[in-house]
Amino acid sequence: MKEINQIIHLTNSMDRLKSILKNGFYTSYAKENFGDKNILIPMISFANILFRDIGEREVINYGNYGIVFDREHIIEKFNLNPVFYVKNGSELENIFVQNLQISIIPQILHKAKEFYKQTKKEKFSDYIELNPISEEEKKLLDTLDSDVNDDFIHSVKIIFEKYFVNTMQQVLLLKPYKIEDKQNETKIAYNEREWRKSFLDLNYISEIKPTGEKNNEYEKWIKTPKPHFANKYILNFKPSDVKFIYVENQKEVLEIEKFIRDNLKSEIEVYTLNYLKLRENK
């Protein structure tokens, strides 16, 4: 059975390639769009593709430099996961964000109980407006009262905290089936066969807050040059983990081989991308 047994990290310059070899993979936020929602997802990205699929007007065009790993070895070493592609415009596209919103209200029931104790009011929603909120969540808040058992409220809170965290972690692996590239051309992202490293204590960041306001944290990271995290959330590896490296031309092959000898005190096979494409087709 034919398989693509390699995982590749692509990059767009010799300087970045050298930095990765010397310092490891740094985590950065990448923008993804789901319907009318822009979010930033923290990640280190890899692709399970053939060399023929790399390049301008090909499946993937993130640069002509790459580090190639054995698939099974590196997904275990780095604990990588394949991306979950969702069809654009489908119900599934928004369901994860909706799940996050639904899980928030049950986590603040203790606040609602305190409201009833202090105000003696009959309906929470008559005095405090929350947005977005479903009718079911609204009824949950409005049927609460000051006599509800604290242990019950705490149990509900714990259940929905776990629901919130699990959904948040799933969002880290989401990607639309179709995307627009830097030239505003539509491409099928699914063909990239992306795998990601996610750090579960880093959450995604929405462009718009639940209140409808611009999210300053989103704006901050959009304007911050990559890499976004250079002191932690790093994937380190050894030269022996690498199958080979590819660059643009033969001059760069000699340059990166010398860099590896001088800085890593080791040897790694280095080829040009064109050579690997030709070898793949034999």
LUMGUKE-333042 format. One record per residue (C-alpha): residue number from 1; x, y negated, z negated. Coordinates in nm, 2 decimals, always signed. Example, Ala and Ser with C-alpha at 12.3 -4.5 7.8 and 13.67 -1.06 7.14 Angstrom:
LUMGUKE-333042
n 1 xx +1.23 yy +0.45 zz -0.78
n 2 xx +1.37 yy +0.11 zz -0.71
END
This chain:
LUMGUKE-333042
n 1 xx +0.00 yy +0.00 zz +0.00
n 2 xx +0.14 yy -0.34 zz +0.10
n 3 xx +0.18 yy -0.59 zz -0.18
n 4 xx +0.33 yy -0.93 zz -0.23
n 5 xx +0.57 yy -0.85 zz -0.51
n 6 xx +0.72 yy -1.19 zz -0.56
n 7 xx +0.63 yy -1.50 zz -0.75
n 8 xx +0.77 yy -1.84 zz -0.64
n 9 xx +0.81 yy -2.17 zz -0.80
n 10 xx +0.83 yy -2.44 zz -0.53
n 11 xx +0.99 yy -2.78 zz -0.57
n 12 xx +1.08 yy -3.07 zz -0.34
n 13 xx +1.44 yy -3.16 zz -0.40
n 14 xx +1.78 yy -3.03 zz -0.48
n 15 xx +1.79 yy -3.24 zz -0.80
n 16 xx +1.48 yy -3.08 zz -0.93
n 17 xx +1.60 yy -2.73 zz -0.84
n 18 xx +1.92 yy -2.79 zz -1.03
n 19 xx +1.74 yy -2.93 zz -1.33
n 20 xx +1.52 yy -2.62 zz -1.34
n 21 xx +1.82 yy -2.38 zz -1.32
n 22 xx +2.00 yy -2.57 zz -1.59
n 23 xx +1.71 yy -2.67 zz -1.83
n 24 xx +1.42 yy -2.44 zz -1.75
n 25 xx +1.07 yy -2.52 zz -1.63
n 26 xx +0.91 yy -2.84 zz -1.78
n 27 xx +0.53 yy -2.87 zz -1.83
n 28 xx +0.34 yy -3.15 zz -1.67
n 29 xx -0.03 yy -3.25 zz -1.62
n 30 xx -0.17 yy -3.19 zz -1.27
n 31 xx -0.49 yy -3.36 zz -1.15
n 32 xx -0.78 yy -3.14 zz -1.05
n 33 xx -1.12 yy -3.24 zz -0.92
n 34 xx -1.45 yy -3.06 zz -1.00
n 35 xx -1.75 yy -3.23 zz -0.84
n 36 xx -1.74 yy -3.59 zz -0.95
n 37 xx -1.51 yy -3.52 zz -1.24
n 38 xx -1.13 yy -3.57 zz -1.24
n 39 xx -0.93 yy -3.39 zz -1.51
n 40 xx -0.57 yy -3.34 zz -1.59
n 41 xx -0.46 yy -2.98 zz -1.66
n 42 xx -0.12 yy -2.91 zz -1.83
n 43 xx +0.07 yy -2.64 zz -1.65
n 44 xx +0.37 yy -2.48 zz -1.49
n 45 xx +0.27 yy -2.35 zz -1.15
n 46 xx +0.38 yy -2.05 zz -0.94
n 47 xx +0.26 yy -1.90 zz -0.61
n 48 xx +0.23 yy -1.53 zz -0.52
n 49 xx +0.28 yy -1.58 zz -0.14
n 50 xx +0.50 yy -1.48 zz +0.15
n 51 xx +0.78 yy -1.71 zz +0.28
n 52 xx +0.59 yy -1.75 zz +0.62
n 53 xx +0.32 yy -1.93 zz +0.43
n 54 xx +0.55 yy -2.21 zz +0.31
n 55 xx +0.60 yy -2.54 zz +0.50
n 56 xx +0.43 yy -2.83 zz +0.66
n 57 xx +0.10 yy -2.72 zz +0.82
n 58 xx +0.12 yy -2.38 zz +0.64
n 59 xx -0.07 yy -2.25 zz +0.34
n 60 xx +0.15 yy -2.43 zz +0.09
n 61 xx +0.36 yy -2.74 zz +0.12
n 62 xx +0.51 yy -2.83 zz -0.21
n 63 xx +0.87 yy -2.86 zz -0.09
n 64 xx +1.14 yy -2.65 zz +0.08
n 65 xx +1.32 yy -2.54 zz -0.23
n 66 xx +1.22 yy -2.25 zz -0.45
n 67 xx +1.31 yy -2.00 zz -0.71
n 68 xx +1.19 yy -1.64 zz -0.64
n 69 xx +1.11 yy -1.39 zz -0.92
n 70 xx +0.99 yy -1.03 zz -0.92
n 71 xx +0.61 yy -1.06 zz -0.98
n 72 xx +0.56 yy -0.80 zz -1.25
n 73 xx +0.88 yy -0.90 zz -1.44
n 74 xx +0.81 yy -1.27 zz -1.46
n 75 xx +0.43 yy -1.26 zz -1.53
n 76 xx +0.52 yy -1.06 zz -1.84
n 77 xx +0.82 yy -1.27 zz -1.94
n 78 xx +0.64 yy -1.60 zz -1.90
n 79 xx +0.29 yy -1.47 zz -1.98
n 80 xx +0.15 yy -1.61 zz -1.66
n 81 xx -0.22 yy -1.58 zz -1.55
n 82 xx -0.38 yy -1.60 zz -1.21
n 83 xx -0.59 yy -1.91 zz -1.14
n 84 xx -0.96 yy -1.88 zz -1.15
n 85 xx -1.09 yy -2.04 zz -0.83
n 86 xx -1.44 yy -2.18 zz -0.83
n 87 xx -1.65 yy -2.27 zz -0.52
n 88 xx -1.69 yy -2.64 zz -0.47
n 89 xx -2.04 yy -2.76 zz -0.55
n 90 xx -2.14 yy -2.44 zz -0.72
n 91 xx -2.31 yy -2.42 zz -1.06
n 92 xx -2.00 yy -2.24 zz -1.19
n 93 xx -1.80 yy -2.55 zz -1.11
n 94 xx -1.96 yy -2.75 zz -1.39
n 95 xx -2.05 yy -2.47 zz -1.63
n 96 xx -1.73 yy -2.48 zz -1.82
n 97 xx -1.75 yy -2.85 zz -1.89
n 98 xx -2.12 yy -2.81 zz -1.99
n 99 xx -2.02 yy -2.52 zz -2.23
n 100 xx -1.77 yy -2.76 zz -2.40
n 101 xx -2.04 yy -3.02 zz -2.44
n 102 xx -2.30 yy -2.77 zz -2.57
n 103 xx -2.05 yy -2.64 zz -2.83
n 104 xx -1.99 yy -2.99 zz -2.99
n 105 xx -2.32 yy -3.06 zz -3.16
n 106 xx -2.33 yy -2.74 zz -3.37
n 107 xx -1.99 yy -2.84 zz -3.51
n 108 xx -2.14 yy -3.16 zz -3.66
n 109 xx -2.44 yy -3.02 zz -3.83
n 110 xx -2.29 yy -3.10 zz -4.17
n 111 xx -2.29 yy -3.47 zz -4.06
n 112 xx -2.65 yy -3.45 zz -3.96
n 113 xx -2.74 yy -3.30 zz -4.30
n 114 xx -2.56 yy -3.58 zz -4.47
n 115 xx -2.76 yy -3.83 zz -4.26
n 116 xx -3.09 yy -3.67 zz -4.38
n 117 xx -2.98 yy -3.67 zz -4.75
n 118 xx -2.88 yy -4.03 zz -4.74
n 119 xx -3.16 yy -4.18 zz -4.53
n 120 xx -3.46 yy -3.95 zz -4.60
n 121 xx -3.55 yy -3.99 zz -4.23
n 122 xx -3.75 yy -3.73 zz -4.04
n 123 xx -3.58 yy -3.73 zz -3.70
n 124 xx -3.21 yy -3.77 zz -3.64
n 125 xx -3.26 yy -3.86 zz -3.27
n 126 xx -3.49 yy -4.15 zz -3.36
n 127 xx -3.20 yy -4.33 zz -3.52
n 128 xx -2.88 yy -4.20 zz -3.37
n 129 xx -2.83 yy -4.16 zz -2.99
n 130 xx -2.59 yy -3.90 zz -2.86
n 131 xx -2.49 yy -3.87 zz -2.49
n 132 xx -2.47 yy -3.62 zz -2.32
n 133 xx -2.71 yy -3.40 zz -2.52
n 134 xx -2.95 yy -3.14 zz -2.41
n 135 xx -3.31 yy -3.11 zz -2.53
n 136 xx -3.22 yy -2.79 zz -2.72
n 137 xx -2.94 yy -2.97 zz -2.90
n 138 xx -3.16 yy -3.26 zz -2.98
n 139 xx -3.42 yy -3.02 zz -3.13
n 140 xx -3.15 yy -2.86 zz -3.33
n 141 xx -3.06 yy -3.19 zz -3.49
n 142 xx -3.42 yy -3.30 zz -3.54
n 143 xx -3.53 yy -2.98 zz -3.71
n 144 xx -3.25 yy -2.99 zz -3.96
n 145 xx -3.31 yy -3.13 zz -4.31
n 146 xx -3.13 yy -3.19 zz -4.63
n 147 xx -3.22 yy -2.85 zz -4.77
n 148 xx -3.04 yy -2.64 zz -4.51
n 149 xx -2.80 yy -2.40 zz -4.66
n 150 xx -2.43 yy -2.52 zz -4.65
n 151 xx -2.30 yy -2.17 zz -4.59
n 152 xx -2.53 yy -2.14 zz -4.28
n 153 xx -2.41 yy -2.47 zz -4.14
n 154 xx -2.05 yy -2.36 zz -4.20
n 155 xx -2.10 yy -2.03 zz -4.02
n 156 xx -2.26 yy -2.20 zz -3.72
n 157 xx -1.97 yy -2.45 zz -3.71
n 158 xx -1.70 yy -2.17 zz -3.71
n 159 xx -1.88 yy -1.98 zz -3.43
n 160 xx -1.91 yy -2.28 zz -3.21
n 161 xx -1.55 yy -2.39 zz -3.28
n 162 xx -1.43 yy -2.06 zz -3.14
n 163 xx -1.67 yy -2.10 zz -2.85
n 164 xx -1.53 yy -2.45 zz -2.78
n 165 xx -1.16 yy -2.33 zz -2.80
n 166 xx -1.22 yy -2.03 zz -2.58
n 167 xx -1.39 yy -2.24 zz -2.31
n 168 xx -1.12 yy -2.50 zz -2.34
n 169 xx -0.86 yy -2.24 zz -2.27
n 170 xx -1.05 yy -2.11 zz -1.97
n 171 xx -1.06 yy -2.46 zz -1.82
n 172 xx -0.68 yy -2.45 zz -1.82
n 173 xx -0.69 yy -2.19 zz -1.55
n 174 xx -0.96 yy -2.34 zz -1.32
n 175 xx -0.90 yy -2.47 zz -0.97
n 176 xx -1.14 yy -2.57 zz -0.69
n 177 xx -1.16 yy -2.34 zz -0.39
n 178 xx -1.11 yy -2.63 zz -0.16
n 179 xx -0.89 yy -2.94 zz -0.23
n 180 xx -0.77 yy -3.25 zz -0.05
n 181 xx -0.39 yy -3.28 zz +0.00
n 182 xx -0.19 yy -3.61 zz -0.01
n 183 xx -0.28 yy -3.67 zz +0.35
n 184 xx -0.65 yy -3.65 zz +0.25
n 185 xx -0.69 yy -3.33 zz +0.46
n 186 xx -0.90 yy -3.05 zz +0.32
n 187 xx -0.72 yy -2.73 zz +0.25
n 188 xx -0.82 yy -2.39 zz +0.10
n 189 xx -0.64 yy -2.38 zz -0.23
n 190 xx -0.75 yy -2.02 zz -0.28
n 191 xx -0.49 yy -1.92 zz -0.02
n 192 xx -0.21 yy -2.04 zz -0.25
n 193 xx -0.26 yy -1.74 zz -0.49
n 194 xx -0.16 yy -1.96 zz -0.78
n 195 xx -0.04 yy -1.83 zz -1.12
n 196 xx +0.00 yy -2.06 zz -1.42
n 197 xx +0.17 yy -2.09 zz -1.75
n 198 xx -0.07 yy -2.26 zz -1.99
n 199 xx +0.02 yy -2.37 zz -2.35
n 200 xx -0.30 yy -2.33 zz -2.54
n 201 xx -0.24 yy -2.61 zz -2.78
n 202 xx -0.23 yy -2.85 zz -2.49
n 203 xx -0.58 yy -2.94 zz -2.38
n 204 xx -0.71 yy -3.08 zz -2.05
n 205 xx -0.78 yy -3.45 zz -2.03
n 206 xx -1.10 yy -3.60 zz -1.86
n 207 xx -1.08 yy -3.92 zz -1.67
n 208 xx -1.42 yy -4.03 zz -1.83
n 209 xx -1.51 yy -3.99 zz -2.20
n 210 xx -1.85 yy -3.84 zz -2.30
n 211 xx -1.95 yy -4.20 zz -2.37
n 212 xx -1.90 yy -4.29 zz -2.00
n 213 xx -1.59 yy -4.50 zz -2.08
n 214 xx -1.25 yy -4.47 zz -1.91
n 215 xx -1.02 yy -4.25 zz -2.10
n 216 xx -0.70 yy -4.44 zz -2.18
n 217 xx -0.51 yy -4.11 zz -2.24
n 218 xx -0.59 yy -4.00 zz -1.88
n 219 xx -0.47 yy -4.33 zz -1.74
n 220 xx -0.15 yy -4.31 zz -1.95
n 221 xx -0.05 yy -3.97 zz -1.81
n 222 xx -0.14 yy -4.05 zz -1.45
n 223 xx +0.10 yy -4.34 zz -1.47
n 224 xx +0.38 yy -4.15 zz -1.65
n 225 xx +0.65 yy -4.00 zz -1.42
n 226 xx +0.69 yy -3.62 zz -1.43
n 227 xx +0.80 yy -3.41 zz -1.61
n 228 xx +0.56 yy -3.50 zz -1.89
n 229 xx +0.71 yy -3.28 zz -2.15
n 230 xx +1.09 yy -3.25 zz -2.16
n 231 xx +1.14 yy -3.15 zz -2.52
n 232 xx +0.89 yy -2.87 zz -2.57
n 233 xx +0.65 yy -2.65 zz -2.37
n 234 xx +0.95 yy -2.53 zz -2.17
n 235 xx +1.00 yy -2.19 zz -1.99
n 236 xx +1.36 yy -2.08 zz -2.01
n 237 xx +1.50 yy -1.79 zz -1.81
n 238 xx +1.83 yy -1.62 zz -1.73
n 239 xx +2.01 yy -1.60 zz -1.39
n 240 xx +1.94 yy -1.22 zz -1.41
n 241 xx +1.56 yy -1.30 zz -1.40
n 242 xx +1.59 yy -1.46 zz -1.06
n 243 xx +1.57 yy -1.25 zz -0.74
n 244 xx +1.70 yy -1.53 zz -0.53
n 245 xx +1.68 yy -1.90 zz -0.45
n 246 xx +1.61 yy -2.07 zz -0.12
n 247 xx +1.71 yy -2.42 zz +0.01
n 248 xx +1.68 yy -2.61 zz +0.34
n 249 xx +2.02 yy -2.55 zz +0.51
n 250 xx +2.35 yy -2.38 zz +0.49
n 251 xx +2.53 yy -2.67 zz +0.34
n 252 xx +2.29 yy -2.67 zz +0.05
n 253 xx +2.34 yy -2.29 zz +0.01
n 254 xx +2.71 yy -2.36 zz -0.06
n 255 xx +2.62 yy -2.65 zz -0.29
n 256 xx +2.38 yy -2.47 zz -0.50
n 257 xx +2.60 yy -2.16 zz -0.52
n 258 xx +2.88 yy -2.38 zz -0.66
n 259 xx +2.64 yy -2.54 zz -0.90
n 260 xx +2.53 yy -2.20 zz -1.04
n 261 xx +2.89 yy -2.09 zz -1.08
n 262 xx +3.00 yy -2.41 zz -1.25
n 263 xx +2.69 yy -2.46 zz -1.48
n 264 xx +2.55 yy -2.11 zz -1.53
n 265 xx +2.87 yy -1.91 zz -1.51
n 266 xx +2.68 yy -1.66 zz -1.30
n 267 xx +2.59 yy -1.56 zz -0.95
n 268 xx +2.24 yy -1.58 zz -0.78
n 269 xx +2.17 yy -1.49 zz -0.42
n 270 xx +2.09 yy -1.81 zz -0.22
n 271 xx +1.94 yy -1.83 zz +0.13
n 272 xx +1.78 yy -2.08 zz +0.35
n 273 xx +1.40 yy -2.07 zz +0.38
n 274 xx +1.42 yy -2.01 zz +0.75
n 275 xx +1.64 yy -1.71 zz +0.70
n 276 xx +1.39 yy -1.56 zz +0.46
n 277 xx +1.11 yy -1.61 zz +0.70
n 278 xx +1.30 yy -1.44 zz +0.98
n 279 xx +1.40 yy -1.15 zz +0.75
n 280 xx +1.04 yy -1.11 zz +0.63
n 281 xx +0.92 yy -1.07 zz +0.99
n 282 xx +1.16 yy -0.79 zz +1.08
END
